[in-house]
Amino acid sequence: MAERLGTTEFFKYNRVMKKFPENFYWGAATASYQVEGGIENTDWAKAGRDGRVPLAGRSSDHYNRYEEDFDIAKSLGHNAHRFSVEWARIEPEEGVFDEEAIEHYRKVLDSLNSRELKPYITLWHFTLPLWFSESGGFERKDSPEIFARYCTYVVERLSDLCSNFSTMNEPNVFGSNGWLRGSWPPFKRFSLTDMVSITNSGRTFESKANNGLGGVFLYFRVMKNLAKAHNVAFDSIKQLSSNVKIGVVKHVIYFNANWNPINKIIAFVANHYWTHIFMRRVYKKCDEIGLNYYFHKKFGDKEVYEKTDMNWDIYPEGIYWALKMLNRYKKPIFISEAGLADKADKYRADYIKRQVESTWRALQDGVDVRGHMYWSLLDNYEWALGYEKRFGLVEINYDTLERKIRPSAYVYKKICESNGLDN
Ligand code: BGC
């Protein structure tokens, strides 16, 4: 006979089981340019043709194989999926919207909904339509309005099939890789010289530097325009589709420090710079926030960590602190990306368990976490690093396009199906 649990036992049981709230969303994420294949009219595709970054090519051909991929996600116990739509497909020329592209994403949404995989859409994940990047992209004064027009159009056309949208993915990563480090389009490294030499995956090329007096401010102008773009898009979407939830996806690095007060000040400034400047500009126009967590940096730390294939410290526990950092904005949070590159699948299962456990701890502390999307469902195009790095729960053979589920995906499946960790 089933034992009736009193409240104390119930909470004890919940603590041992590390149960998540009912209706918690478990899934994985992808981004259009990294998996779809066949996208040629973006700044990244041009950079590929110019030999500055690896070509994305047909990628994992997710554009044609999404049904098969969602069958896999479903079989792995997922009940949600985050993906992005490709701006350059939808608006291939300025102000001209392609109905066929919209129809494609409507089919993708039907396919998710029919499998009861709740869709989370990212409206823009790094790649820009060529017409926009070549006319200045987010350096343009009118970029917020251009972006808002695109976002509003897409939400209007898809909101009957999807209720959660993020306007943009990781604005700080986009800005700093494009205008400070210069390793991503438009390759403007901050420098005192006129030209800089950039090396990406063994390709070396000369690029016009982000320099001079104007150069100092260019990165900040782009960051400001991105925040404004989100805010203008939010207002414009809400006028037409008031029922949808709109947010941003924010990359958070958890900076902390050892005992040393100087290190503590550095960590405080770094968190402010990387996370809070942008969040303060946009949080009032967010119904929810997506958190992407990959790494931490502890100033003065002597500890040696094992490394992922990206050479990032294995420290999934940092997600607890990243969640706490975003908690100050008092919005529901969903983990929109967290995961690791691990071709041999040596660390992934343990990493996921520790990441989930740390998320559970944040929930116990009152952080309103609604979902957890592992990055990534599939192996994919890792930007300037090409196809070497393997983040997928599912391995892709790029010659045959065969999909093979990695063992760690079954560990995650157990977590998803039991809505928590049982140890
Ligand atoms: C990005 C993904 C990327 C992942 C791993 C995130 O910064 O949103 O596009 O593949 O990190 O580097």
Boltz pocket constraint, residues with backbone or C-beta under 6 A from the ligand:
constraints:
  - pocket:
      binder: B
      contacts: [[A, 31], [A, 34], [A, 169], [A, 170], [A, 173], [A, 251], [A, 292], [A, 337], [A, 375], [A, 381], [A, 382], [A, 383]]
      max_distance: 6.0
